[in-house]
């Protein structure tokens, strides 16, 4: 349907173009454009794409040419599984619970009075609340201008020479134990000696 003249927007209703953009459009010179040759490229599908397309077409043809008469007739057998003893007992329990809720006699309830209590906090609670509030006020209104400038000095004391030497001796001792070769030990014979006491020793033993 054609629009009437009255439906056309007025000049003031038309969108405004920015001044700088309007000046650029008016001063545009088409001769400044460069000639460009358009190269059309036709990308052939890969072997994988062709195989997928063939597979898709074959699937569609199989669906279109499908013969329902080729289906074999089957009989559906419905099996009814009876519940076991645990299921029966659970069902009885739920049924008795539902019956008790449905047949509940509200007239057997006793009348009670609800008493609302609003205990006031004791002195310890009030003091703790005041201390907490004072702490929060101190943090919120803390004046950073009262802080003093401090310079952080990092210290990394090295161990003395005696400690380094002791650590080296300890590591050398541990390495000697870990790398000890028992095959370097020499075979020795143990000789047990049981010397008999002398005459003087026997006399001292008797007089003792």
C-alpha positions as CSV (number, residue, x, y, z in Angstrom):
1,X,0.0,0.0,0.0
2,X,1.4,3.4,-1.0
3,X,2.1,6.0,1.7
4,X,0.3,9.3,1.6
5,X,2.1,12.6,1.7
6,X,0.9,13.2,5.2
7,X,2.7,10.0,6.4
8,X,6.1,11.2,5.2
9,X,8.4,12.4,8.0
10,X,9.1,16.1,8.2
11,X,12.6,17.6,7.8
12,X,13.0,18.0,11.6
13,X,12.1,14.4,12.2
14,X,14.8,13.1,9.8
15,X,18.0,11.7,11.5
16,X,20.8,14.2,11.8
17,X,24.2,13.6,10.3
18,X,27.3,14.6,12.1
19,X,29.0,17.7,10.7
20,X,32.4,16.1,10.3
21,X,30.9,13.0,8.6
22,X,28.8,15.2,6.3
23,X,31.8,17.2,5.2
24,X,33.8,14.0,4.5
25,X,31.0,12.6,2.4
26,X,30.6,15.8,0.4
27,X,34.4,16.1,-0.2
28,X,34.8,12.4,-1.2
29,X,36.5,12.0,-4.6
30,X,35.8,8.6,-6.3
31,X,38.9,9.1,-8.5
32,X,41.0,8.3,-5.5
33,X,39.8,4.7,-5.4
34,X,42.1,2.0,-6.8
35,X,41.1,-0.6,-9.4
36,X,41.0,-4.1,-7.9
37,X,40.6,-7.4,-9.8
38,X,38.2,-9.8,-8.2
39,X,39.5,-13.4,-8.2
40,X,36.8,-16.0,-7.8
41,X,38.0,-19.2,-6.1
42,X,36.0,-22.4,-6.2
43,X,37.0,-24.8,-3.4
44,X,36.4,-28.4,-4.3
45,X,35.2,-30.7,-1.5
46,X,37.6,-33.2,0.0
47,X,37.4,-37.0,-0.3
48,X,36.0,-37.1,3.2
49,X,33.3,-34.6,2.4
50,X,32.3,-36.6,-0.7
51,X,32.2,-39.8,1.3
52,X,30.0,-38.2,3.9
53,X,27.6,-36.8,1.2
54,X,27.3,-40.2,-0.4
55,X,26.6,-41.8,2.9
56,X,23.9,-39.2,3.7
57,X,22.3,-39.7,0.2
58,X,22.3,-43.5,0.6
59,X,20.7,-43.1,4.1
60,X,17.9,-40.9,2.7
61,X,17.3,-43.3,-0.2
62,X,17.0,-46.2,2.2
63,X,14.5,-44.3,4.3
64,X,12.4,-43.4,1.2
65,X,12.5,-46.9,-0.3
66,X,11.9,-48.7,2.9
67,X,9.2,-51.5,2.6
68,X,7.2,-52.1,5.8
69,X,6.2,-55.4,4.3
70,X,9.7,-56.7,4.9
71,X,9.2,-56.4,8.7
72,X,8.7,-59.6,10.7
73,X,5.6,-59.9,12.9
74,X,6.3,-60.2,16.6
75,X,4.1,-60.8,19.6
76,X,4.4,-58.6,22.6
77,X,4.5,-60.5,25.9
78,X,3.5,-58.6,29.0
79,X,5.0,-59.8,32.2
80,X,3.5,-58.9,35.6
81,X,6.1,-58.9,38.3
82,X,4.6,-59.5,41.7
83,X,5.9,-57.5,44.6
84,X,8.1,-59.2,47.2
85,X,7.5,-59.3,51.0
86,X,9.5,-56.1,51.6
87,X,7.5,-54.1,49.0
88,X,4.2,-55.4,50.5
89,X,5.2,-54.4,54.0
90,X,6.3,-51.0,52.9
91,X,3.0,-50.5,51.1
92,X,1.1,-51.5,54.2
93,X,3.1,-49.1,56.4
94,X,2.5,-46.2,54.0
95,X,-1.2,-47.0,53.7
96,X,-1.6,-47.1,57.5
97,X,0.3,-43.8,57.8
98,X,-2.0,-42.1,55.2
99,X,-5.1,-43.5,56.9
100,X,-3.9,-42.1,60.2
101,X,-3.4,-38.7,58.7
102,X,-6.8,-38.7,56.9
103,X,-8.8,-40.0,59.9
104,X,-7.0,-37.9,62.5
105,X,-9.4,-36.4,65.1
106,X,-8.4,-32.8,65.8
107,X,-10.9,-32.6,68.7
108,X,-8.6,-34.9,70.8
109,X,-5.9,-32.2,70.8
110,X,-5.4,-30.3,74.1
111,X,-5.6,-26.5,74.1
112,X,-2.3,-24.7,74.7
113,X,-1.4,-21.1,75.3
114,X,1.6,-19.7,73.4
115,X,3.8,-17.6,75.6
116,X,6.3,-15.3,73.8
117,X,9.5,-14.6,75.6
118,X,12.1,-12.0,74.7
119,X,14.9,-12.3,77.2
120,X,17.1,-9.2,77.6
121,X,20.9,-9.7,77.2
122,X,22.9,-9.8,80.4
123,X,25.8,-7.5,81.3
124,X,28.5,-9.6,79.7
125,X,26.6,-9.7,76.4
126,X,26.1,-5.9,76.5
127,X,29.8,-5.3,77.3
128,X,30.9,-7.6,74.5
129,X,28.6,-5.9,72.0
130,X,29.9,-2.5,73.1
131,X,33.6,-3.7,72.7
132,X,32.8,-5.1,69.3
133,X,31.0,-1.8,68.2
134,X,34.0,0.3,69.5
135,X,36.4,-1.9,67.5
136,X,34.3,-1.4,64.3
137,X,34.1,2.3,64.9
138,X,37.9,2.5,65.4
139,X,38.5,0.7,62.2
140,X,36.0,2.8,60.1
141,X,37.3,6.1,61.5
142,X,41.0,5.3,61.6
143,X,43.2,8.3,60.8
144,X,46.0,7.2,58.6
145,X,47.8,10.5,59.0
146,X,48.7,9.5,62.6
147,X,50.8,6.6,61.3
148,X,54.6,6.9,61.3
149,X,56.7,6.0,58.3
150,X,58.6,2.8,58.7
151,X,61.3,1.3,56.5
152,X,61.3,-2.5,56.2
153,X,64.8,-4.0,56.4
154,X,65.1,-7.5,55.2
155,X,67.7,-9.6,57.0
156,X,69.0,-13.0,55.7
157,X,71.8,-14.0,58.1
158,X,74.2,-16.5,56.6
159,X,75.4,-19.4,58.9
160,X,78.9,-19.1,60.4
161,X,81.9,-21.0,59.0
162,X,81.7,-23.5,61.9
163,X,78.1,-24.4,61.1
164,X,78.9,-24.8,57.4
165,X,81.9,-27.1,58.2
166,X,79.7,-29.1,60.7
167,X,77.0,-29.5,58.0
168,X,79.7,-30.7,55.5
169,X,81.0,-33.3,58.0
170,X,77.5,-34.5,58.7
171,X,76.7,-34.9,55.0
172,X,80.0,-36.7,54.4
173,X,79.3,-39.0,57.3
174,X,75.8,-39.8,56.0
175,X,77.1,-40.3,52.4
176,X,79.7,-42.7,53.8
177,X,77.0,-44.7,55.5
178,X,74.6,-44.8,52.5
179,X,77.4,-45.7,50.0
180,X,79.2,-48.2,52.3
181,X,80.4,-51.3,50.4
182,X,80.3,-54.4,52.8
183,X,82.4,-56.3,50.2
184,X,85.4,-54.3,51.3
185,X,85.3,-55.7,54.9
186,X,88.1,-58.3,55.8
187,X,87.2,-61.6,57.3
188,X,88.2,-62.0,61.0
189,X,88.1,-64.9,63.5
190,X,86.6,-64.3,66.9
191,X,88.7,-65.9,69.7
192,X,86.9,-66.2,73.0
193,X,89.1,-66.1,76.1
194,X,88.0,-67.3,79.6
195,X,91.1,-66.8,81.8
196,X,91.1,-68.8,85.1
197,X,91.6,-66.8,88.3
198,X,95.1,-66.8,89.9
199,X,96.0,-68.0,93.4
200,X,96.0,-64.4,94.7
201,X,92.5,-63.8,93.3
202,X,91.2,-67.0,94.9
203,X,92.7,-66.0,98.3
204,X,91.1,-62.5,98.1
205,X,87.8,-64.1,97.2
206,X,87.9,-66.4,100.3
207,X,88.8,-63.6,102.7
208,X,86.1,-61.3,101.3
